[in-house]
Structures are given as C-alpha cells and as structure tokens.
Amino acid sequence: MLGIACDPLEHTSMYERGSDDSEDSDGEGGLGNVSRVIIRPPGQSGKAKRGHLCFDAAFETGNLGKAELVGDFEYDLFLRPDTCNPRFRFWFNFTVDNVKQDQRVIFNIVNISKSRNLFNCGLTPLVKSSSRPKWQRLSKRQVFFYRSAMHQGHYVLSFGFNFDKEEDVYMFALASPYSYSRLQSYLNVIDARQGPEKRFTRSVLVKSLQNRNVDLLTIDQVTHSQRSTNRLERSFIRVIVILCRTHSSEAPASHVCQGLIDFLVGNHPIAHVLRENFVFKIVPMVNPDGVFLGNNRCNLMGQDMNRNWHVASEFTQPELHAIRNVLKELDNSDTYQIDFVIDLHANSSMHGCFIYGNTYEDVYRYERHLVFPRLFASNAQDYVAEHTMFNADDRKAGSVRRYCCERLSDTVNAYTLEVSMAGHYLRDGKTVALYNEDGYHRVGRNLTRTLLQYYRFINVLPVPLVSEMRLQGKRRGRPRTHHSRSRSRTRYEVKPRAKTTRCHAPISYNNLSICYDSGGGVSSDEGGYSPTRPVPIAPGSSTFSGYRNYRRAATANASCALHDQYSLGLGDHGGSRSKRAAAAAAPLTIELPVPPGVSVPPKPYLSIIDLNQLTRGSLKLKVNSFDADDRR
C-alpha cells in the first residue's frame, strides 16, 4: 500500500515494508517499486551470497517494478507504470548492491512504452556509485535498443555493465534525478544566502494531494515609483511567468530552471537590470507528487497535468487550479501585464533545445510571437530551428501554452521550451555533445539574456551606447584580487644579444645622374613635378598594366632647366628664348669623382611601382620582364 508521509523530507521511502518481510526476502516490500529484492539463481535458498544482486527502488524518484534472472548473468527488468495510469513507462531509477568483484551483467528493460527515443542516437543510461557520486553515461557500445522477438515484439533497452567494487552501491537512472527534497534544500540555501537586500521572496502557493509544497518564487526589485502607474497610462509593470516540472520524469528541465534562478538572483549586470524593471513569477515544481513517486508523466491521480489546464479542478489538480488563479489575477490587474508564460520541459526524442509556440489568426500578433524564438536562436548555440513548431493542435488544447493564448489577453506570449535529455549537435552537424548539469544551467542563462535582448528590441529598455558597452567590456576582466600562477623566471628569460663589430657599407659614386621632367605633365602632390617616364616601357607590359617603369637617365628634358628647383641654376633667366631653348637642349650631367679604394658596382636603376593599380599575378610578371630587359 502507499505510505503517505506527513513530512516528505524526513521520510523518503514511499512504500512500507510488510511486517513479515526481512532484508533477505524475495518478495517486494509493497505494491509498486521493488524494495530490497534479492535475485538468487534457481535452486538456491538461504542467506544471500556475494553476486546475488539486490535491487531497490523504494526511495524518492525511484522506479523499478520487477526484476527476473533469465540467464547466468542476464536480468529482465520491468518498469512500474505511473500511478493510476498504466500507459506511461519510460522513467527508471534504481540501485543495485551485494555485487561481486568484476561481476559482469546484462540488464534488459523490457516494457518501455515509448518507442520513439534517442537510445540509438547517443542517449545512454547514467550510473554512479557510493564511492563515485558523479553521474557518468554508459558507453554507446554497451547500450542497444531494439525490437525483441523473445519479448513479443516489444522494444527492449539492453545495456551491459561491469561491477568493479564490491562495497559500492550502484545507481542507474534515465537522467540525472532532481528530486523534491533537492529542490527544498536548494531553495533553503539561496533563501538563507541572500542578505538584507531581498532579491526574491518565497511563498507556498498551494499544497499538493500528498501535502507537499508547491513553491512560488517572486523575483521583484521594481521601485515604488513604477508601481504607482496603471494600465490606462500604458506604463504597467511587466511580468514573466516560468513553470517547470509539469511532467515528473523531465529532470533536465529542473536543472534549466535552477540555472535561470541562479542567474537572476546573482550579481550579473543583466540580472540587475531585469530585477529592477520586471517581475518574475517562478514555479520550480508544478507536480511534486509525481516527482516524489517516480512517475513518468502523471500526478498521483494518473492525470497528465499538461493536458488538463482547461479542466483543472481544485480537488484533482490543486496545483493547476492555484496557478490559473494567479495568472487570471495578474491578467486582470491594472498594475501588471503578463508578457511571457514559459513552460520548461525535457525531450527524449530530439536533440538540442527548441521552442513550441502557437498560431494566431491575427497576423500582427503572430509576427510578434515569432520574435522571441528567433532571438533565442541567436543566443543559444545548441538551438535547433528545424524542431521549432507553431501550431494549434486540438490534441494539445489542455496544455499551458494553448490555455494562455485562448484565455488570457492578447499581449501574452506563451511558449514551451524543450531541452533534450541526450545532447545537441556541434557545428559540423554530425557530432553530438551530450548535456550535463552545467550544460542545462547554460540554457537557463541564455533564456534570461534573450529576455533582455527582447525588451531592448521592442524599445522597452534603452540600448546602451557604444562607449558604455566598451566600458563594460573592460570591466569583465579578472578582478584585482586574482593572482596568476607562479612561473619560472628563467623559462622566459631573454638573453642579451652578442656584440658585433659594425662598419659602413660601401657606396658607389660612379656617374650618378638625376633627371626630372617639367610641370607640363601630370603633377605630383609636391608641386607639380614627377620623375621622367622614358619610353620604351618594359617588354610584355602596357601603359595601363598598373606599373610604371622609371629609369635613371643621363640627360634631362628641355623644360627641366626652366622650372625644376633641382636644376642647380643652369638655365638663363634673363636671356632670349633661343638661349633658353639651347640651354634646355643641353644635357645635365653630374660627375662625381670616385674615391680611391672603393669598389664600383654595376649601374643601378630605380623601378617605381604604383600599388594602387596592382593586379593579381602582375608583380611576378613585371619582375621577370625587368630581368629580361637587363639581359639584353
């Protein structure tokens, strides 16, 4: 029989053991999960020996209905269906002890009700032990999901395992469990950690059917001046509602919610802006009874809570009834306006994270409804746009997103955020990176960043200036209290360069001649004079090829004598035009004596390249043409 405890934090076993059952009994401790069931080989009795496995699931979030030995080292495991509903069998969480050193076994979970899943695409069970408390995934080489003819054509999940320590107690689960007790402990810790500055308030929204708390977190630091506004002035306070754990087996959604809460109550500048301008209403566990019992999808009454929002009753679903009253009160308020209702879920059949939305006949409302998913896709690298869906399916009329879009105001945007139980694809589109708790927390942080970006996009929050963004970027560095690791000083020591003797390079003074043309041509930036461009140009080139070939000539042009400032005054300014023409026609040559003992290299020339007209491959072509011209 079900043992309903008054205080679930003190009593974690949900099934009472019969008075005639002992620790070594083969019978189950109660109707439902197995409780310390020891599996002996056929023909053996008495006290259990090492290697006779002991299965137990009579604890919080546990689920295992039956275990049978079908071979020397092979066991068939049967999952317990949800209470009052035999349809859903997918979540499992159980422990195994009394093992033998290096004992190898094969576990077959034979009654999984969901055939469409990710067991053949990277999803594997998790395992931990008492000496290794961190969850680890089994290797894909040891996990198989197939249709078995020996089990009447049902799908079977088989995985092998090797027990390496006799003293350890091993726990197996579909995903990292997030129990009701863990949530209560987490809320107690963050409530005690906040100082005099109350960043959030915690209250009990309602009691569940088994007398467990349905907590409501209100993150609100909006000033009193903003609260004096009303809806007629269109300056109301915007509210964001976050719901989580409607389905009890979707533990990854609780990790996403915890990452979101940690970010909002933290010291990040984005969290500070959101707390001062908006109100967050967060229900971290909508279905505490189903989570505690280890159900897959339903509550204590066997009802899927995400299909009963439109018919919820205070007697069968008190949690939904209380949340609906809060939504209606906020929607009818003159001070508050609900902008978002986001329901967090975990998905076992698709990779990555994605969003489900609604469709509307109003085109403008539908376009506004598409903005948030697009912004979230730009902030989350694991977002899969192909899985995003907007529909108005009649089968999901009882879901929270359909209920909010039909019963609340037109300003409400209701979404379902799904995150995979397995992992997400990397950029190559082939490799799957499996999620862990930190990965789920990152999804929650990305959700809050998207909210800030959304309100800046619709001009509710001002967009920071570029100077402010640069200042914030500089402040993101390491704090001054950080000390780098000590490193060896001799490791990166720069040795001094050896001293060498230096001498002046020889310079050739043989037949140094400079030629300039007049300002009649294309003027330069220095006063209208540029070096002479003699013809012919280098072979294989054209005047429009992007290169100019300038050679040093022994003579200057005629106009150089009249206008060139470097002509050394050889032109006769007071003579006649004929004298000027004769002087211009005379070549200008500067002969410098060569000092004794100086080597005379070949006559150099200057090649000027116009980089503004440089084309691909022409540099090598011109260099080869210059060399060919010199060899002539």
Salt bridges, closest charged atoms under 4 A:
GLU23 OE1 - ARG36 NE 3.54
ASP26 OD1 - ARG40 NH1 2.70
GLU68 OE2 - LYS66 NZ 2.86
ASP76 OD2 - HIS151 NE2 3.19
ASP97 OD2 - ARG36 NH1 2.79
ASP164 OD2 - ARG132 NH1 2.88
ASP168 OD2 - ARG132 NH2 3.51
GLU197 OE1 - ARG199 NH2 3.77
ASP215 OD1 - ARG202 NE 3.44
ASP220 OD2 - ARG227 NH2 2.22
GLU250 OE2 - HIS247 ND1 3.14
GLU250 OE1 - HIS345 ND1 2.89
GLU276 OE2 - HIS272 NE2 2.79
ASP289 OD1 - ARG212 NH1 2.82
ASP304 OD1 - HIS247 NE2 2.82
ASP304 OD2 - ARG297 NE 2.62
ASP339 OD2 - ARG238 NH1 2.96
ASP343 OD2 - HIS345 NE2 2.56
ASP393 OD2 - ARG395 NE 3.17
GLU406 OE2 - ARG402 NH2 2.83
ASP410 OD1 - ARG365 NH1 3.27
GLU437 OE1 - ARG182 NH2 3.52
ASP629 OD2 - ARG551 NH2 2.64
